[in-house]
Amino acid sequence: MCDTFVVVGPQGVVFGKNSDRDPNEAQQLEWLPSREHADGSTLQCTWTRIPQARRSNALVLSRPYWMWGAEMGANEHGVAIGNEAVFARGRLEENGLTGMDLVRLALERSDTAEAGMTVIRELLAAHGQGGRAGYARADFQYHNSFLIADRREAWILETVGRDCASRRISAGVAAISNALQLPPLRSRGRRLHTLLARASSRSSRVERLAAGVQTAADAARVLSDHGDGAPTPRFSRLTGALAAPCVHAGGWLAAAQTTGSWISELSAQGDRHWATGTSSPCLSVFRPLRIGRPQHTGTPTGQRDTQSLWWRHEKLHRAVLASGWTLPPSFHADRERVQRAIFAGSDDGWILAEDWLERWENFSSPQTGKRPPRWLARLWKTLEAQAAEPPLMPWRSPTAD
């Protein structure tokens, strides 16, 4: 499950996304340079091989560690894209392009939002979509919707199999959250799956909150939201904390959590990008990203480690869950101070974020009477046991062809 929004204004565009996936499915930040490719060469995506383009753009991505494609990213031309799972009646290929493949391919091959939409349409017509898209479940597949933004406008593109519907956003706010919105595809949605994903309530809330977004700091507050009047997540036995944008696993039927978050400010004056590279934006710092300026984040997998950015922060996240969300006031003050400096454009923003994580990654649960309910503690005990085992999928290099 995911939430993606865009705000198109006279001074530029703000784009934001939370990527919600399996709780042990680490997400990796990757920087890729522009490249020239030989005529007739081919490209191995996650499950299928396709013809390579003559040139691929420089970009930065946030991707599930085992996939070739990405949940979200931006390129050198000021195009930012995120995708969402949508559940619909329609044919999926056994080994087609995943939605994440299509995000990366569109970023590699386009210089405007409209061009990115065209790239996705053409690739779907030629190759179709499908293939394994889940980490914990090998049989999990889905159709995809996309929010594609540049410095002037954005496009919603919804797809079912090889069929597409699109809408241009020239001004104002738009949000997508795992539900088909556009005719003629809307009638093909699977109502029960969409209801279980809490898609309508999340989309409405994100769109309402995004109406006040003008800056990256505003966008971060939307992505960190737990619902009306809720400073901490509210858990349901069936769907965990899926009712609000900032998702924490806990449901018996839907156990996704926000495993990565992204913000882009796109304008003629210059583009700026930030990502957590970690789960739980409410407990994270958005780090500055510069295309062509890679940072070391380790090579996380679905097995816990002590070196990668994702798992170092996940140790903090799980300690907070175990404490029943008991955090000292100094945590919030420290995080807000660091985040303000980063959004203000501090030249050492990445270092500030690293120093902050070093201060808090070894947070230990205070010995208080406040604890999560037993059913939630049991679920997280199971997830912790799984994270100690070898990963379900191997780590994949983003440059492997």
C-alpha positions as CSV (number, residue, x, y, z in Angstrom):
1,M,0.0,0.0,0.0
2,C,1.2,3.5,-0.6
3,D,0.2,7.2,-0.6
4,T,1.5,9.6,-3.3
5,F,0.5,13.3,-3.7
6,V,1.4,16.3,-5.8
7,V,0.8,20.0,-5.4
8,V,1.1,22.1,-8.6
9,G,1.4,25.8,-8.0
10,P,2.6,28.9,-9.8
11,Q,6.1,28.7,-8.3
12,G,6.6,25.0,-9.0
13,V,5.6,21.5,-7.9
14,V,5.8,19.6,-4.6
15,F,5.8,15.8,-4.9
16,G,5.6,13.3,-2.0
17,K,5.3,9.6,-1.5
18,N,5.2,7.0,1.3
19,S,6.1,3.5,0.0
20,D,4.3,0.8,2.1
21,R,5.6,-2.7,1.8
22,D,6.5,-5.8,3.9
23,P,8.0,-4.8,7.3
24,N,11.3,-6.7,6.7
25,E,11.7,-5.6,3.0
26,A,14.5,-3.0,3.3
27,Q,14.5,-0.2,0.9
28,Q,17.8,1.1,-0.8
29,L,18.7,4.6,-2.0
30,E,20.6,4.4,-5.3
31,W,22.3,7.0,-7.5
32,L,22.7,6.1,-11.2
33,P,24.7,8.2,-13.7
34,S,23.6,9.0,-17.3
35,R,24.8,6.4,-19.7
36,E,25.0,5.8,-23.5
37,H,24.1,2.4,-24.7
38,A,25.0,0.5,-27.9
39,D,22.4,0.1,-30.6
40,G,20.6,-3.2,-30.3
41,S,21.5,-3.8,-26.7
42,T,19.0,-5.2,-24.2
43,L,18.1,-4.6,-20.6
44,Q,17.2,-7.1,-17.9
45,C,14.5,-5.7,-15.7
46,T,13.2,-7.5,-12.6
47,W,11.6,-10.4,-14.5
48,T,11.9,-9.7,-18.2
49,R,14.4,-8.5,-20.8
50,I,13.5,-5.6,-23.1
51,P,15.3,-3.5,-25.7
52,Q,17.6,-0.8,-24.2
53,A,17.3,2.9,-25.0
54,R,20.1,4.8,-26.7
55,R,20.6,6.9,-23.5
56,S,19.5,6.7,-19.9
57,N,19.2,9.7,-17.7
58,A,21.0,10.3,-14.4
59,L,18.7,9.7,-11.5
60,V,18.3,8.8,-7.8
61,L,16.0,6.1,-6.6
62,S,14.4,4.4,-3.6
63,R,13.9,0.8,-4.4
64,P,13.1,-2.5,-2.6
65,Y,16.6,-4.0,-2.3
66,W,15.8,-7.1,-4.4
67,M,14.2,-5.3,-7.4
68,W,15.7,-3.8,-10.5
69,G,12.9,-1.2,-10.5
70,A,12.1,1.5,-7.9
71,E,9.1,2.6,-5.8
72,M,10.0,6.3,-6.4
73,G,12.7,8.6,-7.7
74,A,13.7,11.6,-9.7
75,N,15.9,12.3,-12.7
76,E,18.3,15.0,-14.0
77,H,15.4,16.8,-15.9
78,G,13.3,17.4,-12.9
79,V,10.9,14.5,-13.3
80,A,9.7,12.6,-10.2
81,I,7.5,9.5,-10.3
82,G,5.9,7.2,-7.8
83,N,3.6,4.1,-8.3
84,E,0.8,2.5,-6.4
85,A,-0.6,-1.0,-6.4
86,V,-4.2,-1.1,-7.6
87,F,-6.4,-4.2,-7.5
88,A,-8.5,-4.8,-10.6
89,R,-10.0,-7.4,-12.9
90,G,-7.5,-7.8,-15.7
91,R,-4.8,-10.0,-17.1
92,L,-1.3,-9.8,-15.6
93,E,1.7,-11.3,-17.4
94,E,3.6,-14.1,-15.7
95,N,6.9,-12.3,-16.2
96,G,5.9,-8.8,-17.3
97,L,7.3,-5.4,-16.2
98,T,6.6,-4.6,-12.6
99,G,5.2,-1.2,-11.6
100,M,8.6,-0.5,-10.1
101,D,10.3,-1.3,-13.4
102,L,8.1,1.1,-15.1
103,V,8.9,3.9,-12.6
104,R,12.6,3.5,-13.3
105,L,12.3,3.1,-17.0
106,A,10.2,6.2,-17.3
107,L,12.8,8.2,-15.2
108,E,15.6,6.8,-17.4
109,R,13.9,7.7,-20.7
110,S,11.9,10.9,-20.2
111,D,12.6,14.7,-19.7
112,T,9.0,15.8,-18.9
113,A,6.1,14.3,-17.0
114,E,4.1,13.8,-20.2
115,A,7.0,12.1,-21.8
116,G,7.2,9.8,-18.8
117,M,3.6,8.9,-19.2
118,T,4.1,8.1,-22.8
119,V,7.1,5.9,-22.0
120,I,5.0,3.8,-19.6
121,R,2.1,3.5,-22.1
122,E,4.4,2.3,-24.8
123,L,6.2,-0.2,-22.6
124,L,2.9,-1.6,-21.4
125,A,1.6,-2.0,-25.0
126,A,4.8,-3.8,-25.9
127,H,5.5,-6.0,-22.9
128,G,2.6,-5.9,-20.5
129,Q,2.9,-5.8,-16.7
130,G,3.1,-8.5,-14.1
131,G,5.6,-10.8,-12.3
132,R,6.1,-11.3,-8.6
133,A,5.8,-7.9,-6.8
134,G,5.7,-9.0,-3.2
135,Y,8.5,-9.9,-0.8
136,A,6.8,-12.2,1.7
137,R,4.3,-13.6,-0.8
138,A,5.7,-15.1,-4.0
139,D,2.2,-15.1,-5.6
140,F,1.5,-11.4,-4.9
141,Q,0.9,-9.4,-8.1
142,Y,-1.0,-6.2,-8.9
143,H,-1.8,-3.6,-11.5
144,N,-0.4,-0.1,-11.1
145,S,-1.2,3.6,-11.0
146,F,1.4,6.3,-11.3
147,L,1.8,9.9,-10.3
148,I,4.3,11.6,-12.6
149,A,5.4,15.2,-12.0
150,D,7.8,17.8,-13.5
151,R,8.5,21.4,-12.8
152,R,5.2,22.6,-14.4
153,E,2.5,19.9,-14.1
154,A,1.7,16.3,-13.2
155,W,-0.1,13.4,-14.6
156,I,-2.1,10.6,-13.0
157,L,-1.8,7.4,-15.1
158,E,-3.8,4.4,-14.1
159,T,-3.3,1.0,-15.7
160,V,-5.0,-2.4,-15.8
161,G,-3.1,-4.9,-17.8
162,R,-2.2,-3.1,-21.0
163,D,-5.1,-0.6,-20.7
164,C,-4.5,2.9,-19.5
165,A,-6.4,6.1,-18.4
166,S,-4.8,9.4,-17.6
167,R,-5.5,12.9,-16.2
168,R,-3.4,16.0,-16.4
169,I,-2.9,18.1,-13.2
170,S,-2.1,21.7,-14.3
171,A,-2.9,23.3,-10.9
172,G,-3.9,22.3,-7.4
173,V,-3.7,19.0,-5.5
174,A,-4.0,15.4,-6.5
175,A,-3.4,12.1,-4.5
176,I,-3.5,8.4,-5.3
177,S,-3.7,5.7,-2.7
178,N,-4.3,2.2,-4.1
179,A,-7.6,2.9,-5.8
180,L,-8.6,3.4,-9.4
181,Q,-10.2,6.8,-9.8
182,L,-10.4,7.4,-13.6
183,P,-13.0,6.3,-16.1
184,P,-13.1,3.9,-17.9
185,L,-10.9,1.8,-15.6
186,R,-12.6,2.7,-12.3
187,S,-15.4,0.1,-12.8
188,R,-12.8,-2.7,-13.1
189,G,-11.5,-2.2,-9.5
190,R,-11.8,-5.0,-6.9
191,R,-13.9,-3.4,-4.2
192,L,-13.0,-5.8,-1.4
193,H,-9.3,-5.4,-1.9
194,T,-9.6,-1.7,-2.2
195,L,-11.6,-1.6,1.0
196,L,-9.1,-3.7,2.8
197,A,-6.3,-1.3,1.7
198,R,-8.3,1.6,3.3
199,A,-7.6,3.3,0.0
200,S,-10.5,5.8,0.0
201,S,-10.0,7.1,3.5
202,R,-6.2,7.5,3.1
203,S,-6.6,9.2,-0.3
204,S,-9.1,11.6,1.1
205,R,-7.0,12.5,4.1
206,V,-3.8,12.9,2.1
207,E,-5.5,15.2,-0.4
208,R,-7.0,17.2,2.4
209,L,-3.7,17.6,4.2
210,A,-1.8,18.3,0.9
211,A,-4.0,21.2,0.2
212,G,-1.9,23.2,2.7
213,V,1.5,22.1,1.4
214,Q,3.9,24.7,0.1
215,T,7.3,23.4,1.3
216,A,9.1,20.2,1.9
217,A,8.5,20.7,5.7
218,D,4.8,20.7,5.0
219,A,5.1,17.6,2.8
220,A,6.9,15.8,5.6
221,R,4.1,16.5,8.0
222,V,1.6,14.9,5.6
223,L,3.7,11.8,5.2
224,S,4.2,11.5,8.9
225,D,0.5,11.8,9.7
226,H,-1.3,9.2,11.9
227,G,-4.8,10.5,11.5
228,D,-7.0,13.1,13.1
229,G,-5.8,14.0,16.6
230,A,-3.4,11.0,16.7
231,P,0.2,11.8,17.7
232,T,1.0,8.1,17.6
233,P,-0.4,5.3,15.3
234,R,-3.7,3.6,15.9
235,F,-3.6,-0.1,15.3
236,S,-6.3,-2.4,14.0
237,R,-6.2,-6.2,14.4
238,L,-7.1,-6.5,10.7
239,T,-5.1,-3.8,9.0
240,G,-2.5,-2.5,11.5
241,A,-2.1,1.3,11.2
242,L,-3.1,1.4,7.5
243,A,-5.8,4.0,8.0
244,A,-3.4,6.9,7.8
245,P,-0.4,7.8,5.6
246,C,2.3,6.9,8.0
247,V,1.8,3.1,8.3
248,H,3.2,0.7,10.9
249,A,2.6,-3.0,10.5
250,G,0.3,-4.8,12.8
251,G,-2.7,-6.3,10.9
252,W,-3.6,-9.9,10.5
253,L,-4.9,-9.4,6.9
254,A,-2.7,-6.4,5.9
255,A,0.7,-6.1,7.6
256,A,2.4,-3.4,5.4
257,Q,4.4,-0.6,6.8
258,T,5.9,2.6,5.4
259,T,9.4,1.3,4.4
260,G,10.6,4.5,2.6
261,S,9.5,8.1,2.0
262,W,10.3,10.7,-0.6
263,I,9.8,14.5,-1.2
264,S,10.7,16.6,-4.2
265,E,10.5,20.3,-4.8
266,L,10.6,20.9,-8.6
267,S,10.9,24.4,-10.1
268,A,12.6,26.4,-12.8
269,Q,14.9,27.8,-10.1
270,G,16.2,24.3,-9.3
271,D,15.1,20.9,-8.0
272,R,15.6,19.6,-4.5
273,H,15.0,16.1,-3.3
274,W,14.9,14.3,0.1
275,A,14.3,10.8,1.2
276,T,14.3,8.9,4.5
277,G,16.0,5.7,3.2
278,T,14.2,4.2,6.2
279,S,10.8,3.2,7.5
280,S,8.4,5.3,9.6
281,P,8.7,8.9,8.5
282,C,7.3,10.0,11.8
283,L,10.5,8.7,13.5
284,S,12.9,9.6,10.6
285,V,14.9,12.4,9.2
286,F,14.5,13.2,5.5
287,R,18.0,13.4,4.0
288,P,19.0,15.6,1.1
289,L,19.6,13.9,-2.2
290,R,21.6,15.3,-5.1
291,I,21.7,13.6,-8.4
292,G,25.2,12.7,-9.3
293,R,26.3,12.9,-5.6
294,P,25.9,9.4,-4.2
295,Q,26.0,8.6,-0.5
296,H,26.8,5.3,1.2
297,T,23.8,3.6,2.7
298,G,25.0,0.0,2.8
299,T,23.4,-3.0,1.1
300,P,20.4,-4.0,3.2
301,T,18.4,-7.2,2.6
302,G,15.5,-8.8,4.4
303,Q,17.9,-10.0,7.2
304,R,18.8,-7.6,10.0
305,D,22.3,-6.1,9.9
306,T,24.2,-3.4,11.8
307,Q,25.7,-1.5,8.9
308,S,23.0,-0.4,6.5
309,L,21.1,2.9,7.0
310,W,17.7,1.1,6.7
311,W,18.4,-1.5,9.4
312,R,20.2,0.9,11.8
313,H,17.1,3.0,11.8
314,E,14.8,0.0,12.0
315,K,16.4,-0.9,15.3
316,L,15.1,2.5,16.6
317,H,11.7,2.0,15.1
318,R,11.2,-1.4,16.7
319,A,12.4,-0.3,20.1
320,V,9.8,2.5,20.0
321,L,7.1,0.0,19.1
322,A,8.1,-2.2,21.9
323,S,8.0,0.7,24.4
324,G,4.4,1.4,23.5
325,W,5.6,4.6,21.8
326,T,7.3,6.1,24.9
327,L,9.8,8.6,23.7
328,P,11.6,11.4,25.7
329,P,10.7,15.0,24.7
330,S,14.4,15.4,23.7
331,F,13.9,13.0,20.8
332,H,11.2,15.1,19.1
333,A,13.1,18.4,19.8
334,D,16.3,17.0,18.4
335,R,14.7,15.5,15.3
336,E,12.8,18.8,14.5
337,R,16.0,20.8,14.9
338,V,17.9,18.6,12.6
339,Q,15.1,18.5,10.0
340,R,14.7,22.3,10.0
341,A,18.4,22.7,9.2
342,I,18.3,20.1,6.4
343,F,15.2,21.6,4.8
344,A,16.8,25.1,5.1
345,G,19.5,23.8,2.8
346,S,22.4,23.1,5.1
347,D,25.5,22.1,3.1
348,D,26.2,19.3,5.6
349,G,22.6,18.0,5.7
350,W,23.6,14.3,5.2
351,I,26.1,14.6,8.1
352,L,23.5,16.2,10.3
353,A,21.2,13.3,9.6
354,E,23.9,10.7,10.3
355,D,24.8,12.4,13.6
356,W,21.2,12.3,14.6
357,L,20.8,8.6,13.8
358,E,24.0,7.8,15.7
359,R,22.5,9.5,18.8
360,W,19.3,7.5,18.7
361,E,19.8,4.2,16.9
362,N,20.6,2.5,20.2
363,F,17.5,3.8,22.0
364,S,16.3,1.3,24.5
365,S,12.7,0.8,25.6
366,P,12.1,2.4,29.0
367,Q,10.8,0.1,31.7
368,T,7.3,1.5,32.0
369,G,3.9,-0.1,32.3
370,K,3.0,1.1,28.8
371,R,3.3,-1.7,26.3
372,P,1.7,-2.6,23.0
373,P,-1.3,-5.0,23.1
374,R,-0.4,-8.7,23.2
375,W,-1.6,-9.5,19.7
376,L,0.6,-6.7,18.3
377,A,3.6,-7.8,20.3
378,R,3.2,-11.4,19.1
379,L,3.1,-10.2,15.4
380,W,6.3,-8.2,15.9
381,K,8.0,-11.1,17.6
382,T,7.3,-13.2,14.5
383,L,8.7,-10.4,12.3
384,E,11.8,-10.1,14.4
385,A,12.4,-13.9,14.2
386,Q,12.0,-13.7,10.4
387,A,14.5,-10.8,10.2
388,A,17.1,-13.0,12.0
389,E,16.8,-15.6,9.2
390,P,18.4,-15.5,5.7
391,P,16.4,-13.1,3.5
392,L,13.6,-14.4,1.3
393,M,15.1,-12.7,-1.8
394,P,18.8,-12.0,-2.6
395,W,20.1,-8.4,-2.8
396,R,20.3,-7.1,-6.3
397,S,22.7,-4.6,-7.8
398,P,20.8,-1.7,-9.5
399,T,23.3,-1.9,-12.4
400,A,22.9,-5.6,-13.1
401,D,21.8,-6.1,-16.7
